[in-house]
């Protein structure tokens, strides 16, 4: 069941870059606000809010900031109102790209996303143009230092769909959305806590990129994630391991 995950390498690289840019706090706070607005401010009964709070805590977002975000989401405090918008498009080599945004100005956001795609040889497509390639999955990332055998046992027994490892030894557990909390809890009871956990879109078929296409795609990804309104970017890019390692080091 254990395998190799090229994409995990890219995701970790991007996570570190986001933190350095100082944009991650804002994105996490927005997600908490929207989650609280949609399904209430109690994380015990709101799984999306619970996941958003866990992500924020993992990035050391202050407790008072999390609390204010929840109260803004529920309307107890005044603040900007954000709505969820998703854009679909194509990147270098025909790679499928899904861009999830939280915005208070749709016109601004779509203009920025379109410009960014065009800048790197891509284009925004119509609704449904690539969405059929993706499905929602739970993912949990564990450090290389964890007991992989114990982790795998707890994950599989509690309903995990797959367990894969990357070149750095980090382990990713994939689940169906309905099984996410049960798997996370079971592995936690085994004494292993994730570095990252949440729900994300995963592609049913990947598009292979050569070295040149991969570099352009990573530049597109960088630019999209630089946009203030962009929360997450998903793709079906398949990047060779040696190319991924080179891009991580550059």
PAPALUM-418661 format. One record per residue (C-alpha): residue in one letter; x negated, y, z negated. Coordinates in nm, 4 decimals, decimal comma. Layout:
(r 'A'; (X; Y; Z)),
...
This chain:
(r 'X'; (0,0000; 0,0000; 0,0000)),
(r 'X'; (-0,2953; 0,2328; -0,0598)),
(r 'X'; (-0,4080; 0,4118; 0,2540)),
(r 'X'; (-0,5788; 0,7241; 0,3784)),
(r 'X'; (-0,4200; 1,0681; 0,3929)),
(r 'X'; (-0,5873; 1,3193; 0,6247)),
(r 'X'; (-0,3249; 1,5839; 0,5573)),
(r 'X'; (-0,3842; 1,5813; 0,1805)),
(r 'X'; (-0,7306; 1,7267; 0,2441)),
(r 'X'; (-0,5894; 2,0182; 0,4363)),
(r 'X'; (-0,3196; 2,0855; 0,1784)),
(r 'X'; (-0,5705; 2,1040; -0,1079)),
(r 'X'; (-0,7895; 2,3397; 0,0886)),
(r 'X'; (-0,4935; 2,5653; 0,1489)),
(r 'X'; (-0,3847; 2,5563; -0,2140)),
(r 'X'; (-0,7241; 2,6795; -0,3273)),
(r 'X'; (-0,7240; 2,9588; -0,0707)),
(r 'X'; (-0,3768; 3,0764; -0,1711)),
(r 'X'; (-0,4840; 3,0994; -0,5342)),
(r 'X'; (-0,7862; 3,3118; -0,4382)),
(r 'X'; (-0,5696; 3,5499; -0,2411)),
(r 'X'; (-0,3517; 3,6198; -0,5410)),
(r 'X'; (-0,0338; 3,5492; -0,3429)),
(r 'X'; (0,0563; 3,2243; -0,5103)),
(r 'X'; (0,2113; 3,3827; -0,8216)),
(r 'X'; (0,4542; 3,5849; -0,6115)),
(r 'X'; (0,5615; 3,2805; -0,4113)),
(r 'X'; (0,6106; 3,0712; -0,7227)),
(r 'X'; (0,8156; 3,3425; -0,8919)),
(r 'X'; (1,0401; 3,3774; -0,5860)),
(r 'X'; (1,1024; 3,0032; -0,5791)),
(r 'X'; (1,2018; 3,0086; -0,9480)),
(r 'X'; (1,4409; 3,2986; -0,8851)),
(r 'X'; (1,6140; 3,1277; -0,5928)),
(r 'X'; (1,6317; 2,7914; -0,7688)),
(r 'X'; (1,7931; 2,9551; -1,0741)),
(r 'X'; (2,0369; 3,1473; -0,8555)),
(r 'X'; (2,1451; 2,8379; -0,6626)),
(r 'X'; (2,1947; 2,5883; -0,9454)),
(r 'X'; (2,1679; 2,7748; -1,2760)),
(r 'X'; (1,8952; 2,8664; -1,5206)),
(r 'X'; (1,8744; 2,5401; -1,7163)),
(r 'X'; (1,5839; 2,3264; -1,5893)),
(r 'X'; (1,7274; 2,0214; -1,7648)),
(r 'X'; (2,0180; 2,0153; -1,5176)),
(r 'X'; (1,8464; 2,1881; -1,2230)),
(r 'X'; (1,5783; 1,9641; -1,0707)),
(r 'X'; (1,4657; 2,2252; -0,8199)),
(r 'X'; (1,4137; 2,4801; -1,0974)),
(r 'X'; (1,2337; 2,2219; -1,3085)),
(r 'X'; (0,9932; 2,1464; -1,0225)),
(r 'X'; (0,9372; 2,5184; -0,9588)),
(r 'X'; (0,8590; 2,5800; -1,3261)),
(r 'X'; (0,6166; 2,2860; -1,3313)),
(r 'X'; (0,4350; 2,4280; -1,0284)),
(r 'X'; (0,4160; 2,7704; -1,1896)),
(r 'X'; (0,2821; 2,6307; -1,5160)),
(r 'X'; (0,0206; 2,4288; -1,3251)),
(r 'X'; (-0,1046; 2,7564; -1,1769)),
(r 'X'; (-0,1047; 2,9302; -1,5181)),
(r 'X'; (0,1834; 3,1656; -1,4451)),
(r 'X'; (0,2596; 3,3348; -1,7811)),
(r 'X'; (0,5624; 3,2022; -1,9684)),
(r 'X'; (0,7212; 3,5485; -1,9859)),
(r 'X'; (0,6969; 3,5845; -1,6057)),
(r 'X'; (0,8724; 3,2516; -1,5613)),
(r 'X'; (1,1451; 3,3580; -1,8038)),
(r 'X'; (1,2024; 3,6894; -1,6250)),
(r 'X'; (1,2225; 3,5115; -1,2903)),
(r 'X'; (1,4907; 3,2767; -1,4237)),
(r 'X'; (1,6902; 3,5681; -1,5628)),
(r 'X'; (1,6651; 3,7577; -1,2342)),
(r 'X'; (1,7854; 3,4503; -1,0519)),
(r 'X'; (2,0874; 3,4066; -1,2769)),
(r 'X'; (2,1685; 3,7783; -1,2580)),
(r 'X'; (2,0869; 3,8548; -1,6212)),
(r 'X'; (1,8143; 4,0926; -1,4998)),
(r 'X'; (1,8261; 4,3133; -1,1919)),
(r 'X'; (1,5850; 4,2380; -0,9093)),
(r 'X'; (1,5506; 4,1907; -0,5346)),
(r 'X'; (1,7756; 3,9218; -0,3870)),
(r 'X'; (1,5994; 3,6676; -0,1680)),
(r 'X'; (1,7527; 3,4271; 0,0802)),
(r 'X'; (1,6098; 3,1093; 0,2260)),
(r 'X'; (1,5250; 3,1104; 0,5962)),
(r 'X'; (1,3588; 2,8354; 0,7984)),
(r 'X'; (1,1850; 2,8823; 1,1340)),
(r 'X'; (1,0865; 2,6041; 1,3722)),
(r 'X'; (0,8142; 2,6264; 1,6310)),
(r 'X'; (0,5207; 2,4798; 1,8175)),
(r 'X'; (0,1511; 2,5305; 1,7535)),
(r 'X'; (-0,1657; 2,4377; 1,9443)),
(r 'X'; (-0,1446; 2,1034; 2,1237)),
(r 'X'; (0,2334; 2,1012; 2,0900)),
(r 'X'; (0,2205; 2,0335; 1,7167)),
(r 'X'; (0,5599; 2,0759; 1,5469)),
(r 'X'; (0,5715; 2,3402; 1,2726)),
(r 'X'; (0,8395; 2,4221; 1,0136)),
(r 'X'; (0,8085; 2,7478; 0,8188)),
(r 'X'; (1,0107; 2,7948; 0,4995)),
(r 'X'; (1,0571; 3,1535; 0,3857)),
(r 'X'; (1,2192; 3,3495; 0,1060)),
(r 'X'; (1,3008; 3,7009; 0,2213)),
(r 'X'; (1,4944; 4,0146; 0,1380)),
(r 'X'; (1,4716; 4,1311; 0,5012)),
(r 'X'; (1,5335; 3,8759; 0,7789)),
(r 'X'; (1,4367; 4,1152; 1,0599)),
(r 'X'; (1,0954; 4,1815; 0,9076)),
(r 'X'; (1,0310; 3,8149; 0,8426)),
(r 'X'; (1,1224; 3,6810; 1,1862)),
(r 'X'; (0,9145; 3,9524; 1,3535)),
(r 'X'; (0,6098; 3,8611; 1,1448)),
(r 'X'; (0,6522; 3,4887; 1,2013)),
(r 'X'; (0,6993; 3,5292; 1,5786)),
(r 'X'; (0,3933; 3,7538; 1,6048)),
(r 'X'; (0,1807; 3,5046; 1,4110)),
(r 'X'; (0,2830; 3,2107; 1,6281)),
(r 'X'; (0,2133; 3,4093; 1,9456)),
(r 'X'; (-0,1270; 3,5226; 1,8207)),
(r 'X'; (-0,2467; 3,1632; 1,8054)),
(r 'X'; (-0,0876; 3,0318; 2,1240)),
(r 'X'; (0,2306; 2,8985; 1,9658)),
(r 'X'; (0,5932; 2,9982; 1,9805)),
(r 'X'; (0,9055; 2,9977; 1,7645)),
(r 'X'; (1,1654; 2,7515; 1,8905)),
(r 'X'; (1,5420; 2,7279; 1,8609)),
(r 'X'; (1,7086; 2,5824; 1,5535)),
(r 'X'; (1,6797; 2,2045; 1,5703)),
(r 'X'; (1,3909; 2,2037; 1,8169)),
(r 'X'; (1,1576; 2,0181; 1,5792)),
(r 'X'; (1,3656; 1,9632; 1,2641)),
(r 'X'; (1,4672; 1,6141; 1,3798)),
(r 'X'; (1,1044; 1,5044; 1,3340)),
(r 'X'; (1,1034; 1,5783; 0,9608)),
(r 'X'; (1,2678; 1,4384; 0,6502)),
(r 'X'; (1,2544; 1,5517; 0,2886)),
(r 'X'; (1,0262; 1,3489; 0,0608)),
(r 'X'; (0,9000; 1,3752; -0,2935)),
(r 'X'; (0,5239; 1,3955; -0,3359)),
(r 'X'; (0,2980; 1,3769; -0,6399)),
(r 'X'; (-0,0773; 1,4369; -0,6208)),
(r 'X'; (-0,3036; 1,2826; -0,8853)),
(r 'X'; (-0,6738; 1,3524; -0,9538)),
(r 'X'; (-0,9522; 1,1247; -0,8355)),
(r 'X'; (-1,0367; 1,0494; -1,1983)),
(r 'X'; (-0,7032; 0,8742; -1,2631)),
(r 'X'; (-0,6647; 0,4986; -1,3062)),
(r 'X'; (-0,5368; 0,4200; -0,9567)),
(r 'X'; (-0,4340; 0,0639; -1,0404)),
(r 'X'; (-0,2262; 0,1758; -1,3389)),
(r 'X'; (-0,0815; 0,4635; -1,1353)),
(r 'X'; (0,0148; 0,2371; -0,8463)),
(r 'X'; (0,1801; -0,0137; -1,0749)),
(r 'X'; (0,3934; 0,2475; -1,2495)),
(r 'X'; (0,4790; 0,4253; -0,9249)),
(r 'X'; (0,5819; 0,1164; -0,7289)),
(r 'X'; (0,7858; -0,0303; -1,0145)),
(r 'X'; (0,9792; 0,2962; -1,0521)),
(r 'X'; (1,0674; 0,3239; -0,6830)),
(r 'X'; (0,7805; 0,4980; -0,4999)),
(r 'X'; (0,7919; 0,4642; -0,1227)),
(r 'X'; (0,4136; 0,4774; -0,0682)),
(r 'X'; (0,0822; 0,5436; -0,2393)),
(r 'X'; (-0,2110; 0,6833; -0,0383)),
(r 'X'; (-0,5552; 0,8202; -0,1216)),
(r 'X'; (-0,7714; 1,0790; 0,0521)),
(r 'X'; (-1,1461; 1,0935; 0,1098)),
(r 'X'; (-1,1985; 1,2775; -0,2186)),
(r 'X'; (-1,0286; 1,0015; -0,4147)),
(r 'X'; (-0,7117; 1,1967; -0,4937)),
(r 'X'; (-0,3986; 0,9842; -0,4885)),
(r 'X'; (-0,0661; 1,0862; -0,3389)),
(r 'X'; (0,2595; 0,9154; -0,4292)),
(r 'X'; (0,5511; 0,9556; -0,1889)),
(r 'X'; (0,9141; 0,9026; -0,2900)),
(r 'X'; (1,2655; 0,9474; -0,1658)),
(r 'X'; (1,4089; 1,2711; -0,3123)),
(r 'X'; (1,6502; 1,0791; -0,5362)),
(r 'X'; (1,3619; 0,8785; -0,6881)),
(r 'X'; (1,1231; 1,1704; -0,7421)),
(r 'X'; (1,2023; 1,2429; -1,1079)),
(r 'X'; (1,2071; 0,8745; -1,2061)),
(r 'X'; (0,8682; 0,8088; -1,0474)),
(r 'X'; (0,7146; 1,1214; -1,1976)),
(r 'X'; (0,8450; 1,0258; -1,5407)),
(r 'X'; (0,7266; 0,6635; -1,5148)),
(r 'X'; (0,3741; 0,7599; -1,4134)),
(r 'X'; (0,3710; 1,0234; -1,6883)),
(r 'X'; (0,4639; 0,7579; -1,9441)),
(r 'X'; (0,1618; 0,5627; -1,8180)),
(r 'X'; (-0,0494; 0,8600; -1,9290)),
(r 'X'; (-0,1171; 1,0086; -1,5861)),
(r 'X'; (-0,0056; 1,3613; -1,4981)),
(r 'X'; (0,0034; 1,5059; -1,1434)),
(r 'X'; (-0,2000; 1,8016; -1,0226)),
(r 'X'; (0,0836; 1,8892; -0,7863)),
(r 'X'; (0,4414; 1,7678; -0,7561)),
(r 'X'; (0,7458; 1,8662; -0,5551)),
(r 'X'; (0,9604; 1,8040; -0,2501)),
(r 'X'; (0,8307; 1,8677; 0,1001)),
(r 'X'; (0,9074; 1,7848; 0,4621)),
(r 'X'; (0,7237; 1,4909; 0,6166)),
(r 'X'; (0,7078; 1,4073; 0,9857)),
(r 'X'; (0,8181; 1,0736; 1,1294)),
(r 'X'; (0,5655; 1,1027; 1,4156)),
(r 'X'; (0,2353; 1,2906; 1,4277)),
(r 'X'; (0,0639; 1,4921; 1,7007)),
(r 'X'; (-0,3099; 1,4307; 1,7370)),
(r 'X'; (-0,5272; 1,7433; 1,7620)),
(r 'X'; (-0,8825; 1,7518; 1,8921)),
(r 'X'; (-1,1487; 1,9671; 1,7260)),
(r 'X'; (-1,0666; 2,2860; 1,9173)),
(r 'X'; (-0,6920; 2,2517; 1,8719)),
(r 'X'; (-0,7366; 2,1672; 1,5040)),
(r 'X'; (-0,9387; 2,4813; 1,4400)),
(r 'X'; (-0,6798; 2,7006; 1,6123)),
(r 'X'; (-0,4022; 2,5256; 1,4227)),
(r 'X'; (-0,5762; 2,5866; 1,0904)),
(r 'X'; (-0,6103; 2,9544; 1,1805)),
(r 'X'; (-0,2366; 2,9612; 1,2555)),
(r 'X'; (-0,1668; 2,7930; 0,9229)),
(r 'X'; (-0,3886; 3,0422; 0,7404)),
(r 'X'; (-0,2121; 3,3356; 0,9048)),
(r 'X'; (0,1380; 3,2026; 0,8352)),
(r 'X'; (0,0591; 3,1373; 0,4703)),
(r 'X'; (-0,0844; 3,4894; 0,4433)),
(r 'X'; (0,2628; 3,6293; 0,5124)),
(r 'X'; (0,4307; 3,7420; 0,1921)),
(r 'X'; (0,7666; 3,5881; 0,2827)),
(r 'X'; (0,6317; 3,2419; 0,3708)),
(r 'X'; (0,6708; 2,9812; 0,0977)),
(r 'X'; (0,5657; 2,6598; 0,2709)),
(r 'X'; (0,4460; 2,5465; 0,6118)),
(r 'X'; (0,5020; 2,1883; 0,7277)),
(r 'X'; (0,3678; 2,0243; 1,0428)),
(r 'X'; (0,3100; 1,6907; 1,2110)),
(r 'X'; (-0,0572; 1,7640; 1,2817)),
(r 'X'; (-0,2923; 1,4649; 1,2810)),
(r 'X'; (-0,6453; 1,5952; 1,2347)),
(r 'X'; (-0,9489; 1,3625; 1,2517)),
(r 'X'; (-1,1187; 1,3200; 0,9147)),
(r 'X'; (-1,4548; 1,4559; 1,0293)),
(r 'X'; (-1,2873; 1,7656; 1,1722)),
(r 'X'; (-1,0881; 1,8179; 0,8513)),
(r 'X'; (-1,4054; 1,7951; 0,6431)),
(r 'X'; (-1,5811; 2,0455; 0,8679)),
(r 'X'; (-1,2904; 2,2897; 0,8441)),
(r 'X'; (-1,2752; 2,2518; 0,4660)),
(r 'X'; (-1,6435; 2,3355; 0,4375)),
(r 'X'; (-1,6315; 2,6355; 0,6730)),
